[in-house]
């Protein structure tokens, strides 16, 4: 068992199709089978509570239900979880993400040592999508050995030494049966210090639905003076349990894409002084 040394997981949930249910169950059971000394907080945003039909929560874990008939509010949900967390090291992880617990511990140590750290990504930027056969096998075995990094990326340690053109050429291509979703990803999983995130007023609750909230948080945290980084090294990837519901998840196809984009542009263009005023516009 991997000792996670008092890390709190936070997962925002909307179980809107069967694949999300199976992904959530596999993710939760993987960590329960392989890790100890951590707590998992789920924030479910939906018209009805479904999570207890999918997973049997450990007695020390928590689920919050927020009744909603509209597009989900991930930022608002995360803020509820941040306030509930009893540890300073937080792990924001999506329902369909699997990451080596060793990487979580490595990242947690960096956050503990640096009192000015805000967010650190526990992977080298490589976002690999487990296609159906591999995903089904993982859901059955719950073993990291199921995942095989494509030969092309076995020595990939991070994006620093590669041009944007080279990195872009990898996107949405399949290597050895693995789809490359991103090479400098900001999604799926990020860890942070609760104390400094609270100083940044947590996540931005103005975003509706999916899109830009994962980009805005690190940009704003860094602009407010707190460190943002990622671990590097070969093999330190993040795995996505791909979903094949046919709905797609491109930002441009989301109903609040343009409104979310305006929020991102605002955060990018205002001064640091104006940003400090902006974050006072919402209650965490």
Helices and strands as residue ranges (DSSP letters): E 2-13, H 18-34, E 35-46, G 51-53, E 62-67, H 74-84, E 89-93, E 97-98, H 101-113, E 117-121, E 127-130, H 132-141, G 144-146, G 151-153, H 164-170, E 174-175, E 178-182, E 189-193, H 194-199, H 213-223, E 227-230, E 238-241, G 251-253, H 257-269, H 272-278, G 279-281
